[in-house]
Amino acid sequence: MTAPCAEPGRTAVHVVVPAGIDDPRSPSGGNVYDRRLCAGLAALGRPVHELVAAGDWPDPDPAARERLDRLLAGVPDGADVLLDGLVICGLPDVLARHAGRVRTVVLVHLPLGDERGLPAGVAAGRRDRERAALHLAAAVVATGPWTARRLVAEHGLPPGRLHVVPPGADPAPVTAAGPAGTRLLSVGALTPTKGHDLLVAALARCTDLDWTARFVGPDDRDPAHAAAVRAAVDRHGLAGRISVDGPCTGRALRDAYAGADLLVLPSRAESYGMVVTEALARAVPVLATAVGGVPETLGGDGDLPGLLVEPGDPAALADGLRTWLTDPAVRAAARTAAHERRTALTGWAETARRMDRVLA
């Protein structure tokens, strides 16, 4: 894509995004961020040239590596290149061949080694390659303050080369809250990182209470884990109360939020948690694990619009659910705080303006 009319002083940016960025069968927060950022930069008058990198990222086969190398070789000398970290952080050798010729900015959604369910050797290898890649970049952009701090601690990056550009949130109608708060929603891919197995175990401890739950998100990232989640639902006799609905985008996703009283985010790792602000944009409170950047995303500067529990602990998650479902005062306070937090959210235009300043 390109801007219809470039403003004076704004140079073009070449944006490297993973293939499948617009695939409704595989939605992700990172894909949404990349797509909305490209559109926002173009709306500001900066020419945007999108380079789609086909491959199984962040561990591509040799053919995918060669294709990415050719894509970057086609970028003019001295140009700005914004690269999604999922694509480039595993390939410091490819980045090294171009970093001195073009000005590279690497966008990190989630540090590669933080993905859960990886063998220890794979996670360590990803961290090592990411460290090498980020030290080659002219600048590094993190999607939240927690991620920026983690990159400094994990990779020894100079803080001055790091920039924070948080995601935006689209305005949305306020969801009509059910008095008892029984409609639970969890949005995210069925992977160990997102922790749906923990949520099933927690809900199995709350069968004496009234609730229903929807799990919405891709189920093809880790098929074995997705199958285990579904098996756990059946094993606990919860098939009539938990629906595992697969990927959901557009109108269907908006309807899912409109039908929810509480978003539940049981993640084992999370750098920001875009689904948190998607819920808060509708004044839907959030029960989440206190992991990574989630407390910052949820809390803002006011009262907490929901509940935070210890990560990786089904008992703690069950206690949080029980508190939400049995205490009207907790629900009322969280809903009031969610309405207040909703008004403080920034939109995607601000995300684009912040990235535009980094590029400038």
C-alpha positions in Angstrom: 0.0 0.0 0.0 1.1 3.6 -0.5 -0.2 6.9 0.7 -2.3 8.7 -1.9 -0.5 12.0 -1.2 2.8 12.2 0.7 3.3 15.2 2.9 6.5 17.2 2.4 9.3 16.0 4.7 7.9 12.5 5.2 10.0 9.9 3.6 8.7 6.5 2.6 8.9 3.5 4.9 9.1 -0.1 3.8 7.2 -2.3 6.2 8.0 -6.0 6.4 5.0 -8.0 7.7 4.4 -11.7 7.9 2.3 -13.5 5.3 -1.2 -14.1 6.5 -1.5 -10.7 8.1 -5.1 -10.4 6.8 -6.1 -14.1 7.1 -9.3 -14.3 9.1 -8.5 -17.9 10.0 -5.4 -16.8 11.9 -6.1 -13.5 13.6 -3.6 -12.1 16.2 -2.9 -8.9 18.0 0.4 -8.6 16.2 -1.3 -8.8 12.8 -3.9 -6.2 13.8 -1.2 -3.9 15.1 0.8 -4.2 11.8 -2.2 -3.6 9.6 -3.6 -0.6 11.6 -0.1 0.9 11.8 0.4 0.7 8.0 -3.0 2.4 7.4 -2.3 5.0 10.1 1.1 6.0 8.7 -0.3 6.2 5.2 -3.1 8.5 6.5 -0.5 10.8 8.0 1.0 11.2 4.5 4.0 8.9 4.8 4.3 6.6 1.8 4.1 3.0 2.9 5.5 0.2 0.9 4.4 -3.2 2.3 6.7 -6.2 1.9 5.0 -9.5 2.7 7.4 -12.1 4.1 6.1 -15.6 3.4 7.5 -18.3 5.8 7.0 -20.1 9.0 8.2 -17.4 11.4 10.3 -17.1 13.5 11.9 -20.4 12.4 11.7 -20.3 8.6 13.1 -22.8 6.1 16.1 -21.8 3.9 13.7 -20.9 1.0 11.9 -18.4 3.2 15.2 -16.9 4.4 16.3 -16.4 0.8 12.9 -14.8 -0.2 13.2 -12.3 2.7 16.8 -11.5 1.8 15.7 -10.7 -1.8 12.8 -8.6 -0.5 15.3 -6.5 1.6 17.7 -6.3 -1.3 15.1 -4.6 -3.4 14.8 -1.7 -0.9 16.7 1.4 -2.0 19.8 2.4 -0.2 19.2 4.7 2.7 15.5 3.9 3.0 13.7 3.4 6.3 12.6 -0.2 6.9 10.2 -1.2 9.7 10.4 -4.9 10.3 8.0 -7.0 12.4 10.2 -8.8 15.0 8.4 -12.1 14.4 9.9 -12.1 11.0 13.4 -10.7 11.5 14.4 -11.4 15.1 15.1 -15.0 14.2 17.4 -14.0 11.3 20.2 -11.8 12.5 22.4 -12.9 9.6 19.9 -11.6 7.1 19.5 -8.4 8.9 23.3 -8.0 9.1 23.5 -8.0 5.3 21.2 -5.0 5.1 21.5 -3.0 8.3 24.3 -0.8 7.1 22.7 -0.1 3.8 19.2 0.8 5.0 17.9 2.2 8.3 16.2 -0.6 10.1 13.6 -0.3 12.9 12.5 -3.5 14.5 9.1 -3.8 16.1 8.8 -6.3 19.0 5.4 -7.6 20.0 6.5 -10.4 22.3 10.1 -11.4 22.9 10.7 -14.6 21.0 11.9 -16.7 23.9 8.9 -15.8 26.0 6.5 -18.0 24.1 5.4 -20.8 26.3 5.5 -24.5 25.4 8.9 -24.3 23.6 11.7 -26.8 24.3 14.4 -25.1 26.4 16.9 -25.3 23.6 14.5 -23.7 21.1 13.7 -20.9 23.5 17.3 -20.2 24.2 18.2 -20.2 20.5 15.4 -17.7 19.7 16.6 -15.4 22.5 20.2 -15.5 21.2 19.2 -14.7 17.7 16.8 -12.0 18.8 19.5 -10.4 20.9 21.9 -10.3 17.9 19.2 -8.9 15.6 18.1 -6.1 17.9 21.7 -4.9 18.4 21.9 -4.5 14.6 18.8 -2.3 14.4 19.0 1.5 14.3 16.0 1.6 16.6 13.8 -0.9 18.4 10.1 -0.3 19.1 8.2 -2.1 21.9 4.5 -2.2 22.1 4.4 -1.4 25.9 6.6 -0.2 28.7 7.0 -3.7 30.2 8.3 -5.1 26.9 10.8 -2.2 26.7 12.1 -2.9 30.2 12.3 -6.6 29.4 14.4 -6.0 26.2 16.8 -3.9 28.2 17.2 -6.5 30.9 17.2 -9.5 28.6 19.3 -8.2 25.7 21.3 -5.3 27.2 19.8 -2.8 24.8 20.6 0.8 25.4 17.4 2.5 26.7 18.0 5.4 24.3 17.5 3.1 21.3 14.2 1.8 22.5 10.8 3.5 21.8 7.4 2.6 23.2 4.5 2.7 20.8 1.4 1.1 22.4 -1.5 -0.3 20.4 -4.7 1.8 20.0 -8.2 0.8 20.7 -11.2 1.4 18.5 -14.2 3.2 20.0 -17.1 0.7 20.6 -20.6 0.7 22.1 -20.8 -0.1 25.8 -21.8 -3.7 26.4 -25.1 -4.2 28.3 -23.9 -5.9 31.5 -25.8 -8.9 32.8 -26.5 -8.4 36.5 -25.0 -11.7 37.6 -21.9 -11.4 35.3 -22.2 -15.0 34.2 -21.2 -14.6 30.5 -17.4 -15.2 30.3 -15.3 -14.6 27.2 -11.7 -15.6 26.5 -10.1 -14.3 23.3 -6.8 -15.7 22.1 -5.1 -18.5 20.2 -5.3 -22.0 21.8 -1.6 -22.2 22.8 0.3 -22.8 26.0 1.1 -19.1 26.2 -2.6 -18.1 26.3 -3.4 -20.6 29.1 -6.8 -21.9 28.1 -5.9 -25.2 29.8 -5.6 -23.3 33.1 -8.9 -21.7 32.6 -10.7 -25.0 31.9 -9.1 -26.4 35.2 -10.3 -23.2 37.0 -13.8 -23.4 35.7 -14.0 -27.1 36.7 -13.6 -25.8 40.3 -16.6 -23.5 39.8 -19.3 -25.9 38.6 -21.5 -25.1 41.5 -21.9 -21.5 40.2 -23.9 -20.2 37.2 -21.7 -19.3 34.2 -21.1 -19.9 30.5 -17.8 -19.4 28.7 -16.7 -18.8 25.1 -13.2 -19.5 23.9 -12.6 -17.5 20.7 -9.3 -17.7 18.8 -7.2 -19.7 16.3 -6.8 -23.4 17.1 -4.1 -24.2 14.5 -1.0 -22.7 16.1 -0.4 -25.7 18.4 -2.9 -28.4 17.3 -1.8 -30.8 20.1 -2.4 -28.2 22.7 -5.8 -27.2 21.2 -6.8 -30.9 21.2 -5.8 -31.2 24.9 -7.9 -28.1 25.8 -10.9 -29.6 24.1 -10.3 -33.0 25.7 -10.1 -31.3 29.1 -13.5 -29.6 28.5 -15.0 -33.0 27.8 -13.2 -34.7 30.7 -14.6 -32.3 33.2 -18.1 -32.5 31.7 -18.1 -28.9 30.6 -19.1 -29.2 27.0 -22.5 -27.7 27.7 -21.0 -24.7 29.4 -17.8 -24.0 27.5 -17.9 -23.4 23.7 -14.6 -23.5 21.8 -15.4 -21.5 18.7 -12.2 -21.1 16.7 -11.0 -17.9 15.1 -13.4 -14.9 15.1 -12.9 -11.5 13.5 -14.9 -8.5 12.3 -18.6 -8.5 13.2 -18.5 -11.9 14.8 -15.8 -10.8 17.2 -17.7 -7.6 18.0 -20.8 -9.7 18.8 -18.7 -11.9 21.1 -17.6 -8.8 23.1 -21.2 -7.5 23.1 -22.4 -10.7 24.6 -19.8 -10.8 27.4 -19.9 -9.7 31.1 -16.2 -10.5 31.8 -13.1 -11.0 29.7 -10.9 -13.7 31.1 -7.2 -13.6 30.1 -5.4 -16.6 31.7 -2.1 -16.1 29.9 1.2 -17.5 31.0 3.0 -14.7 29.1 1.8 -11.5 27.7 3.7 -8.4 26.6 0.7 -6.0 26.4 -2.7 -7.7 26.0 -4.6 -6.0 23.2 -7.8 -7.9 24.1 -7.8 -6.1 27.4 -8.2 -2.7 25.8 -10.7 -4.2 23.3 -12.8 -5.3 26.3 -12.4 -2.0 28.1 -13.4 0.0 25.0 -16.8 -1.6 25.6 -16.6 -1.1 29.4 -16.3 -4.9 29.9 -14.2 -5.7 33.0 -11.3 -8.1 32.8 -10.0 -11.0 35.0 -6.4 -11.6 34.0 -3.2 -13.1 35.3 -0.7 -10.6 36.6 1.9 -11.4 34.0 4.1 -9.2 31.7 2.5 -6.0 30.7 -1.1 -6.9 31.6 -1.2 -5.0 34.9 -0.1 -1.8 33.2 -2.6 -2.3 30.3 -5.5 -3.1 32.6 -4.8 -0.6 35.4 -4.1 2.7 33.9 -3.9 5.3 36.6 -7.2 4.7 38.3 -9.1 1.9 40.1 -8.7 -1.6 38.7 -11.4 -2.4 36.1 -11.4 -6.1 37.0 -9.2 -8.5 38.9 -5.6 -9.7 38.7 -4.5 -13.2 39.9 -1.3 -15.1 40.0 -0.2 -16.6 36.7 0.0 -20.3 36.1 -2.3 -21.2 39.0 -5.7 -22.7 38.3 -6.7 -22.4 42.0 -5.9 -18.6 42.0 -7.9 -18.2 38.7 -10.8 -20.2 40.2 -10.8 -17.9 43.3 -10.9 -14.9 41.1 -13.8 -16.3 39.1 -15.6 -17.2 42.3 -15.1 -13.6 43.7 -16.5 -12.1 40.4 -19.5 -14.4 40.3 -20.5 -14.2 43.9 -19.8 -10.6 45.0 -22.1 -7.9 43.5 -19.9 -5.2 45.0 -16.8 -6.4 43.2 -18.7 -6.5 39.9 -20.2 -3.0 40.4 -16.8 -1.5 41.3 -15.1 -3.2 38.3 -17.8 -2.0 36.0 -17.5 1.6 37.2 -13.7 1.5 36.8 -14.1 0.0 33.3 -16.3 2.9 32.2 -13.7 5.3 33.5 -10.8 3.5 31.9 -12.8 3.4 28.6 -12.6 7.2 28.3 -8.8 7.2 28.8 -8.0 4.8 25.9 -6.2 6.2 22.9 -6.9 5.4 19.3 -4.9 3.9 16.5 -4.2 7.4 15.1 -2.1 8.1 18.2 -0.2 4.8 17.6 0.6 6.0 14.1 1.7 9.4 15.2 4.1 7.9 17.7 5.6 5.6 15.2 5.8 8.5 12.7 7.9 10.4 15.3 10.2 7.4 15.7 10.7 7.2 11.9 11.4 11.0 11.8 
